[in-house]
Amino acid sequence: MTAGLHLAEDVRVILLSDWDPVGIREDPEARDEYDAYARQIAERLRAGASVDELSRLLLDIETIDMGLTGNTDRAAGAARKLWRIVNS
């Protein structure tokens, strides 16, 4: 399992590369846009969150926190990668 700050950084990479609902992955000025979410997700991963729980969390962030429509396929794909960080 990835520990501490490394886990949050691994999560951050996946959020930017696989999730990125606002399309900022190519903007170096916005690389920290998802950092608060990365910390939240890292905590959930440490607590043993399932892929479904992670997917729902990502969708809630998209729809509730960001006010976007949400993309279930994108959230599910990112959730599977996130889960594998600590479960492979």
N, C-alpha and C positions, 0 to 999 in steps of 0.2 A: 504494500500500500504506500502511496505517496503521502508524505507527512507535511503538516504545517503549511508554511508559505508556498512550498513547492506544489501542494495540492491546489491551492487557490490559483497559482500561475498556470498549472495544467488545465484547470477549468477555464480560465481566461482565454487560453489559446483556442479551446474548442468553441467557446462562445463567439469568438471573433471569426473563426474559420468555418464553422458549421451551422451556427445559429444566426447571428447577426441580423436581427429583424429590421434594423434601421439603416443597414447598408454602409457601415463605416469602416469595414475591414481594410480598405485601401488608403484610409486617411490617417497618417501617422499622428496627427494632432489629436485624434479622437481615440487612441488606443486604450485609454482608461475608462471609456464610456460604460463598460459593463463590470467594472471592478467590484462595485457593491454587490452586484448579483453573483459574481464569482465567489465572493466570501460566503454569501448565503448558501449557495449551492454546495460549496466545499463542506460547510457544516452539515448539510443534509446528507452528503455522501458519507461523512464520518459517522453519522447516526444510522447508516444502513438503508438509505432510501432506495426504493425499487425504481426500475426504468419508468413504470407508469407514474409514480409519484414525481419523478424528475420532469417527465413530459408535461404533466399537469402544472407543475411549478413554472416551467418555461412559458406555457400558454397563458397562465395567470399574469406573468410579468408582461408579456406582449399585450394582452387585452386590458388588464386592469391598470397596471403601472404606466404603460406606455400609450394606452388608448388606441392600439392598432387592432386590426381585424384578427390577427393570429393565424398561424399556419401549423396545422396539426402534424403534417408530414415532416416539416423542418424541425419542430419541437421534438418529435419522436426520434428522429435520426440523431439529433444532438444528445438527447437523453441516453440513448444506447451507448454513444461514445463516452459520455460522462460516467456512466455506470461502470464501464470497462476499466476506467482509471483505477478503481479500487477493487475490482472483482475479476481481474485476469491474472 
